[in-house]
Each structure stands twice: as structure tokens, then as C-alpha cells.
Amino acid sequence: MFANPSEDDLRSLLKSVKTIAVVGLSPKEDRPSYHVAAGLQKLGFRIVPVHPTADTILGEKVYASLRDIPFAIDVADVFRDPAHIAPIIDDAIAIKAPHLWLQEGVVNEAEALRAQAAGMQVVMDRCIWRDAVALLV
């Protein structure tokens, strides 16, 4: 059975993170993914947008997938339908992402457990920006 890290572990994770790839980051300013990523930028995190068709979002170059990012990331933060995250987990495993964050509403226990089994620290059904504000600010 999946369990999220403790609050102390979440605080430690967020203190160690610098680069967050946001999978499913929308270029539309009214979308939750955009607001969360913009909020994370204001807190000092580097945002790496992952979107199949956009060129730039929030002033950052966009990559079509996690595998296309040519540098290491600290967290793969996922804003995608839970039924369709298996390929994202495959990509996160392939790039050896140390952390996987499935945003609030993204619940897929089987995929979360698969990511954990591959060595990732996994957070599921929580908002990374909300947690960063609550635990770091």
C-alpha cells in the first residue's frame, strides 16, 4: 500500500530541490499547472516545462518529454490524467529522476508503487507549491 512521505521528509525533499520538471504544464494562464509552476518560480525553483507542442512557458524552453531534457532534474511533477501516467513513469525511471510528485488529484497507486520500486521518492495527490509554501516559507 502506498503512503506519502512524512511532513519532515517532505520538508527535507523540498529544501534539497532546485530543478522541477512540470509534466503537463499548460501555456494557458488560467490552468492550475500554470499557477503552480509560476508560484514555484517565485519561490526560487527552476521550472522545466514538459509539454508536447509549446515552445516556451513562463520564459522557459519547453521539452516534449522528460527524456528530451538534456540535464538532470530533481523532481518530475506530474499534471496528467492518472490513467495515462505509465509512459511518464517510464520516462522518469529512464532518466533516473530521484523524486516523482503526482499533483493533487493525480492518484494511481500502482504507478506510484512502480516508481518507488525503481528507487524514486514519490509524493501523490498533493500540491507541490502548496506544500512548499506551507513547509518552507
N, C-alpha and C positions, 0 to 999 in steps of 0.2 A: 504494500500500500504506500502511496506517495505521501510525503509530508514536506512542507516548506521548511527552509532553514529557520532557526530561531531569530528573534529580533536582534540579538547580539551578533549572530552570524551575518544577518542582512546588513547591519551597520558596518561590519568589517569588510564585507564584499563591496559595498558602495564606497567606502573610503579607499579601497585599492584600485577601483575602476577609473580609467581615463578615457577609453575609446569604446563607444557603444554603437554597434551596427543596428539600425532600426529597420527590420524587415517588414515591408508593407507600409512604409512611411508615405503618406499621401502628399502630393503637392498642393492639395486643397486646404486652405487655411481654416476651414470650418470643421475639419475632421479631427477626432481625438488624437490620432497618431501625430499630426502636425503640432497640436498644442503640447503634447507630452515632449516631443523632440525639442521644440522651441524652449520649453521650460528647462529641460536638461542642459541645453546650450547655455542658458542664462546662469545655471549653477556651475558652469565651467567644464562640463563634459564635452569631448569631441564627438560629434554625431556623424555617422556614416550612413547616408540614406541607401536603402536597398529597395528598388522599385524597377519593374521590367521595362518601363517606357520613358520615364522622366530623365532630364539631363542634369538639372541642379535643383536642390530643395534646401531651403534655409541657408543658401550660399555655399552649399557643399556639393561636390561631384557625386552623382548617383551611380551605383553599381547595380547590374541586373540581378545578381545573386551574391550570396556570401562567398562563393568560390571565386568570384571576379575581383574581390577586394585584394589588392596587392601588398597588404601589410597586415600585421596581427591586430586583432580586436580583443577587447576584454570581455564583452558581453554581446550576445546575439539577442536582441529584444524583439519579440515577435508580435505583430499586429495582424494576424491572419486567422481565417476560419479554422477552428480546431480540427475539423475533418480533413483539412488539406495541409497539415504541417509536416507530414512524414518526409517529404523531399527537403524541407528546411532543416529538419533534424539531421538528415543525411549530409547536407552541406555543412552544418555546424560540426558534425563529427569529423568530416573530411578535412576541415581547416583547423581542427583541434581547438575549437573555441573553449575557453575554460569555464564560461558561465552561459547559461541559457535562461532567459527571462520570458515567460509566457504572460503577456499582459492580462489585465483584468478581463474576464470573460473568455479567455483562451484556455480552455480546460481539455486536456487529452492525457489522461493518466498513463496510458500505455506508452505514448511517445515521451512523456516526461521520464518515466522509468527507463526507457531505452537510452535516453540521453545521459541519465545518471549512471547507467551501466557502462557507458562509454567514457566515464570519468568527469563529466561536467557537473558543476554545482547548478541545480535547477530551482527556479522560483516559478510558481504557477498561480495564475488567477490573482495577481497583484499588480498595481501600477508602480512602475519603477520611479517615475517622477514624484508621485505622492509619497512613496517610501523615502526617497532621497530628501525631500523637504522635511518630512517628519523625523528622520533619523540623523540628518547631517546639519541642518540649519538651526 
